[in-house]
Amino acid sequence: MTGQELAAAIKTPTHEGVQRAMTKIADILPKTPLLPLEVDGVTLWCKAEMLQPVGAFKIRGAWHRLSDLNEEECARGVVGVSSGNHAQGVAWAAKKLGIAATIVMPSNAPRMKLEATEALGAQVVLYDRATESREEVAACLIAQSRATLVHAFGDPWVIEGQGTAGIEIAEQLAALGLGGPDMIVSCCGGGGLASGLALACPDADIAIVEPEGWDDIIRSLEAGEILPVKDLTHPTYCDALQTPQTYPVNFEILRRRVSNGVSVTTDEVVTAMRVVFEKLHLVVEPGGAVALAAVIAGKIQPKGNTAITLSGGNVDLNVFMKLLSQAA
């Protein structure tokens, strides 16, 4: 185990860590809007993370992680694993900091995400999602270069960085005279965002939403142990949330804090995408719409000041048009 891997294994993500990450991120990124959206007479507060420079919240954790590397670690570079949004976050941070980045991405990742990652200067290494382990591919690359792994959700720094969205939500609601969030409904893949939000807002109920067929965290919380996705070939448009299984660091936070977890269908996701487009005039990708989809479908009941994560907007134009035409 390298020194950096040992540090990651020992480090525990905390509320104080989220606050430190917020100070760092506030220096380089403006707050994303918190937009009101009325659904069935109830106002939901939607965190528009698709308006980040890379189109998703992943830039938060990537910046916190990479900006904490020392000079020697920066010289060795970083390796990330991602289907696209974390890839762009790591690539963006690496470019800004002058660090070489290699990203392990599935061969069936959306073309726009692959191209955007390469355009930011990262090297992309492809793997087969159904037959290969992205962790093993990344481990081989790290063994060759001694680079630092920047995991998409199982990294303590990444968790703290993602939690800064919760700090912003609380500050934005307070600025409106509404107090803090009573509930946060989070899109959930590996659990990095949900874990960070739980740390950032300890008084809020945390609800998680996963796409149908990729509901491993919900099943894990019910079973009391980490379970993998049953079928890695299960079709979904929510590529951003296709994680094989969560990590212990995420599970330990979520098992203490998650009050509700549900999965949503493709039709429910598409309905949410259309609502965002028509009422907020924004584009949200399928994986970024699952939290809102659960509320619109009545699977999660809002509570007081309810915040919803619209976690990303990186979707191919043709896919977006195809899906919205289905909901017409």
C-alpha positions as a printed NumPy array, in Angstrom:
array([[  0.   ,   0.   ,   0.   ],
       [  1.401,   3.394,  -0.997],
       [  1.56 ,   6.304,   1.408],
       [ -1.332,   8.008,  -0.37 ],
       [ -3.454,   4.848,  -0.286],
       [ -2.691,   4.486,   3.413],
       [ -3.714,   8.091,   4.003],
       [ -7.004,   7.519,   2.179],
       [ -7.624,   4.358,   4.202],
       [ -6.97 ,   6.168,   7.49 ],
       [ -8.748,   9.459,   6.694],
       [-12.369,   9.679,   7.794],
       [-14.602,  12.162,   5.981],
       [-16.158,  14.665,   8.396],
       [-18.414,  17.7  ,   8.538],
       [-15.339,  19.805,   9.267],
       [-13.699,  18.344,   6.163],
       [-16.701,  19.391,   4.085],
       [-16.39 ,  22.908,   5.471],
       [-12.688,  23.012,   4.57 ],
       [-13.509,  21.79 ,   1.081],
       [-16.136,  24.538,   0.799],
       [-13.53 ,  27.198,   1.537],
       [-11.314,  25.828,  -1.234],
       [-14.108,  25.435,  -3.769],
       [-15.565,  28.887,  -3.079],
       [-12.246,  30.338,  -4.242],
       [-12.612,  28.887,  -7.755],
       [-16.311,  28.232,  -8.395],
       [-19.473,  30.305,  -7.889],
       [-22.441,  28.674,  -6.168],
       [-24.805,  26.869,  -8.503],
       [-28.406,  28.144,  -8.365],
       [-31.003,  26.716,  -5.985],
       [-34.19 ,  26.973,  -8.007],
       [-37.8  ,  26.695,  -6.791],
       [-39.964,  24.157,  -8.604],
       [-43.619,  23.636,  -7.735],
       [-44.83 ,  20.03 ,  -7.919],
       [-48.401,  19.257,  -6.848],
       [-48.592,  22.479,  -4.878],
       [-45.326,  21.88 ,  -3.009],
       [-42.185,  23.952,  -3.6  ],
       [-39.055,  21.871,  -4.141],
       [-35.614,  23.462,  -4.119],
       [-33.561,  22.143,  -7.021],
       [-29.759,  22.36 ,  -6.892],
       [-28.738,  22.97 , -10.506],
       [-25.382,  21.184, -10.639],
       [-25.587,  20.796, -14.419],
       [-24.377,  24.414, -14.505],
       [-20.91 ,  23.506, -13.217],
       [-18.032,  24.025, -15.719],
       [-17.984,  20.265, -16.424],
       [-21.76 ,  19.911, -16.323],
       [-21.942,  17.981, -13.032],
       [-21.222,  18.126,  -9.281],
       [-18.186,  15.864,  -9.652],
       [-15.912,  18.877, -10.064],
       [-16.293,  19.516,  -6.313],
       [-14.758,  16.276,  -5.072],
       [-12.125,  16.233,  -7.776],
       [-10.888,  19.7  ,  -6.846],
       [-10.774,  18.951,  -3.116],
       [ -8.831,  15.739,  -3.761],
       [ -6.309,  16.982,  -6.287],
       [ -5.652,  20.301,  -4.575],
       [ -4.609,  18.4  ,  -1.435],
       [ -1.885,  16.389,  -3.216],
       [  1.713,  17.229,  -2.334],
       [  4.381,  18.115,  -4.885],
       [  5.662,  14.547,  -5.276],
       [  2.146,  13.169,  -5.737],
       [  1.341,  15.83 ,  -8.311],
       [  4.431,  14.845, -10.268],
       [  3.301,  11.201, -10.406],
       [ -0.155,  12.087, -11.701],
       [ -3.597,  10.702, -10.921],
       [ -5.813,   7.865, -12.112],
       [ -9.604,   8.077, -11.986],
       [-12.41 ,   5.62 , -12.708],
       [-15.619,   6.99 , -14.194],
       [-18.369,   6.674, -16.769],
       [-17.945,  10.336, -17.62 ],
       [-18.87 ,  13.001, -15.071],
       [-16.169,  12.226, -12.502],
       [-13.807,  11.8  , -15.462],
       [-14.44 ,  15.377, -16.535],
       [-14.173,  16.665, -12.968],
       [-10.778,  15.031, -12.475],
       [ -9.587,  16.115, -15.918],
       [-10.667,  19.72 , -15.252],
       [ -8.939,  19.874, -11.87 ],
       [ -5.82 ,  18.16 , -13.205],
       [ -5.544,  20.595, -16.093],
       [ -5.924,  23.59 , -13.786],
       [ -3.278,  22.218, -11.416],
       [ -0.882,  20.976, -14.12 ],
       [ -1.234,  17.297, -13.152],
       [ -1.252,  14.395, -15.617],
       [ -4.542,  12.467, -15.464],
       [ -5.519,   9.033, -16.767],
       [ -9.179,   8.041, -16.617],
       [-10.468,   4.467, -16.805],
       [-13.821,   4.642, -18.607],
       [-16.277,   1.986, -19.854],
       [-16.175,   1.382, -23.574],
       [-19.925,   2.088, -23.78 ],
       [-19.723,   5.459, -22.018],
       [-21.555,   8.255, -23.866],
       [-19.404,   9.556, -26.702],
       [-19.797,  13.164, -25.594],
       [-18.384,  12.316, -22.144],
       [-15.407,  10.487, -23.644],
       [-14.637,  13.351, -25.991],
       [-15.096,  15.997, -23.294],
       [-12.673,  14.162, -20.993],
       [-10.036,  13.914, -23.711],
       [-10.572,  17.565, -24.659],
       [ -9.592,  18.522, -21.112],
       [ -6.243,  16.806, -21.634],
       [ -6.763,  13.496, -19.825],
       [ -5.691,  10.149, -21.242],
       [ -8.617,   7.716, -21.475],
       [ -8.216,   3.955, -20.994],
       [-11.306,   1.928, -21.935],
       [-12.59 ,  -1.263, -20.3  ],
       [-15.575,  -3.58 , -20.781],
       [-18.15 ,  -2.882, -18.076],
       [-19.614,  -6.409, -18.201],
       [-16.412,  -8.482, -18.253],
       [-13.666,  -6.348, -16.667],
       [-13.167,  -4.676, -13.295],
       [-12.389,  -0.989, -13.543],
       [-10.65 ,  -1.186, -10.168],
       [ -8.288,  -3.87 , -11.49 ],
       [ -7.55 ,  -1.878, -14.636],
       [ -6.832,   1.203, -12.52 ],
       [ -4.649,  -0.816, -10.131],
       [ -2.46 ,  -1.984, -13.022],
       [ -1.994,   1.587, -14.221],
       [ -1.136,   2.77 , -10.714],
       [  1.378,  -0.045, -10.265],
       [  3.189,   1.179, -13.382],
       [  3.203,   4.911, -12.62 ],
       [  2.696,   5.131,  -8.836],
       [ -0.061,   7.635,  -9.575],
       [ -2.711,   8.512,  -6.987],
       [ -6.112,   6.904,  -7.348],
       [ -8.966,   9.411,  -7.307],
       [-11.975,   7.184,  -6.837],
       [-15.341,   8.398,  -8.057],
       [-17.14 ,   7.881,  -4.737],
       [-15.081,   5.793,  -2.292],
       [-12.474,   8.474,  -1.546],
       [-12.787,  10.485,   1.711],
       [-11.674,  13.734,   0.03 ],
       [-14.134,  13.194,  -2.822],
       [-16.974,  12.606,  -0.355],
       [-16.145,  15.822,   1.492],
       [-15.925,  17.745,  -1.762],
       [-19.311,  16.537,  -2.989],
       [-20.793,  17.538,   0.352],
       [-20.107,  21.191,  -0.407],
       [-23.304,  21.184,  -2.46 ],
       [-25.109,  20.683,   0.853],
       [-23.302,  23.612,   2.482],
       [-24.426,  25.798,  -0.407],
       [-28.009,  24.53 ,  -0.159],
       [-28.138,  25.399,   3.539],
       [-26.664,  28.855,   2.956],
       [-28.996,  29.577,   0.038],
       [-32.109,  28.536,   1.969],
       [-30.984,  30.598,   4.959],
       [-30.475,  33.633,   2.719],
       [-34.136,  33.297,   1.721],
       [-35.17 ,  33.251,   5.375],
       [-36.276,  29.616,   5.196],
       [-33.83 ,  27.976,   7.596],
       [-31.902,  24.859,   6.649],
       [-33.015,  21.891,   4.558],
       [-35.387,  19.46 ,   6.287],
       [-34.875,  16.834,   3.589],
       [-32.384,  16.325,   0.782],
       [-33.268,  13.887,  -1.991],
       [-30.065,  12.758,  -3.683],
       [-29.312,  11.001,  -6.928],
       [-27.251,   7.952,  -5.971],
       [-24.772,   5.749,  -7.809],
       [-21.851,   4.819,  -5.575],
       [-23.002,   7.084,  -2.762],
       [-20.339,   9.799,  -2.852],
       [-22.788,  12.675,  -3.219],
       [-25.312,  11.29 ,  -0.735],
       [-22.567,  10.611,   1.818],
       [-21.189,  14.122,   1.444],
       [-24.632,  15.688,   1.786],
       [-25.26 ,  13.644,   4.938],
       [-22.047,  15.029,   6.456],
       [-22.745,  18.577,   5.3  ],
       [-26.311,  18.725,   6.646],
       [-26.474,  16.567,   9.779],
       [-29.987,  17.757,  10.7  ],
       [-31.58 ,  16.937,   7.339],
       [-33.308,  13.7  ,   6.377],
       [-31.385,  12.063,   3.535],
       [-33.283,  10.136,   0.859],
       [-31.484,   8.346,  -1.97 ],
       [-32.733,   7.407,  -5.416],
       [-31.2  ,   4.863,  -7.79 ],
       [-32.243,   3.732, -11.271],
       [-34.184,   0.506, -11.596],
       [-31.817,  -2.47 , -11.837],
       [-28.945,  -0.5  , -10.296],
       [-30.391,  -0.247,  -6.78 ],
       [-27.515,  -1.959,  -4.978],
       [-27.226,   0.612,  -2.177],
       [-30.925,   0.395,  -1.374],
       [-30.672,  -3.403,  -1.19 ],
       [-27.457,  -3.123,   0.829],
       [-29.074,  -0.852,   3.407],
       [-32.005,  -3.241,   3.701],
       [-29.673,  -6.239,   4.106],
       [-27.268,  -4.508,   6.476],
       [-24.278,  -5.393,   4.304],
       [-22.768,  -4.272,   1.008],
       [-24.31 ,  -6.079,  -1.949],
       [-23.307,  -5.742,  -5.617],
       [-25.516,  -4.928,  -8.568],
       [-27.268,  -8.13 ,  -9.621],
       [-26.856,  -7.684, -13.368],
       [-24.118,  -5.426, -14.754],
       [-25.727,  -5.625, -18.202],
       [-29.118,  -4.315, -17.058],
       [-30.05 ,  -1.578, -19.569],
       [-30.389,   1.996, -18.312],
       [-29.997,   5.505, -19.653],
       [-28.597,   6.548, -16.25 ],
       [-24.954,   5.869, -17.147],
       [-23.765,   8.26 , -14.425],
       [-25.213,   5.935, -11.763],
       [-23.94 ,   2.579, -13.025],
       [-21.663,   1.587, -10.154],
       [-21.064,  -2.122,  -9.369],
       [-21.284,  -1.639,  -5.588],
       [-20.653,   0.964,  -2.924],
       [-17.568,   1.21 ,  -0.689],
       [-17.438,   0.742,   3.103],
       [-16.684,   4.427,   3.707],
       [-19.922,   5.388,   1.942],
       [-21.968,   2.555,   3.411],
       [-21.041,   3.439,   6.979],
       [-22.321,   6.989,   6.532],
       [-25.439,   6.051,   4.589],
       [-26.569,   3.261,   6.9  ],
       [-26.696,   5.784,   9.75 ],
       [-28.336,   8.626,   7.844],
       [-30.546,   7.451,   4.991],
       [-34.215,   7.619,   5.965],
       [-35.618,   6.429,   2.642],
       [-34.334,   4.831,  -0.526],
       [-36.258,   4.08 ,  -3.725],
       [-35.587,   3.182,  -7.338],
       [-37.204,   4.765, -10.391],
       [-38.109,   3.557, -13.847],
       [-36.981,   4.986, -17.166],
       [-40.442,   6.464, -17.764],
       [-40.314,   8.228, -14.39 ],
       [-36.856,   9.599, -15.155],
       [-37.97 ,  10.878, -18.546],
       [-40.951,  12.636, -16.98 ],
       [-38.602,  14.436, -14.597],
       [-36.285,  15.432, -17.441],
       [-39.217,  16.947, -19.275],
       [-40.408,  18.855, -16.2  ],
       [-36.945,  20.359, -15.72 ],
       [-36.775,  21.344, -19.385],
       [-40.244,  22.887, -19.476],
       [-40.364,  24.572, -16.045],
       [-36.734,  25.368, -15.256],
       [-35.58 ,  25.641, -18.89 ],
       [-32.547,  23.452, -18.188],
       [-31.191,  20.182, -19.542],
       [-30.688,  17.405, -16.99 ],
       [-29.22 ,  14.031, -17.9  ],
       [-31.114,  10.834, -16.945],
       [-28.859,  10.038, -13.989],
       [-29.177,  13.603, -12.766],
       [-32.976,  13.467, -12.822],
       [-33.65 ,  10.391, -10.668],
       [-34.081,  12.315,  -7.393],
       [-36.745,  14.571,  -8.859],
       [-38.307,  11.587, -10.622],
       [-38.929,   9.864,  -7.29 ],
       [-40.712,  12.897,  -5.858],
       [-42.827,  13.516,  -8.961],
       [-43.81 ,   9.826,  -9.006],
       [-44.908,  10.027,  -5.362],
       [-42.314,   7.524,  -4.186],
       [-40.765,  10.071,  -1.797],
       [-42.895,  12.567,   0.082],
       [-41.341,  16.041,   0.522],
       [-40.802,  17.307,   4.057],
       [-40.589,  21.018,   4.879],
       [-37.718,  22.574,   2.963],
       [-36.937,  19.761,   0.539],
       [-33.863,  20.079,  -1.672],
       [-33.439,  17.987,  -4.801],
       [-30.137,  17.307,  -6.544],
       [-30.157,  17.849, -10.292],
       [-26.691,  16.373, -10.371],
       [-25.652,  16.666, -14.016],
       [-26.578,  17.657, -17.541],
       [-24.145,  15.718, -19.723],
       [-26.426,  13.933, -22.156],
       [-26.068,  13.407, -25.884],
       [-28.432,  15.694, -27.805],
       [-29.937,  12.814, -29.793],
       [-30.593,  10.818, -26.612],
       [-32.13 ,  13.838, -24.908],
       [-34.464,  14.502, -27.845],
       [-35.397,  10.838, -28.127],
       [-36.271,  10.557, -24.445],
       [-38.26 ,  13.781, -24.309],
       [-40.231,  12.779, -27.381],
       [-41.289,   9.644, -25.467],
       [-42.753,  11.818, -22.723],
       [-44.638,  14.081, -25.116]])
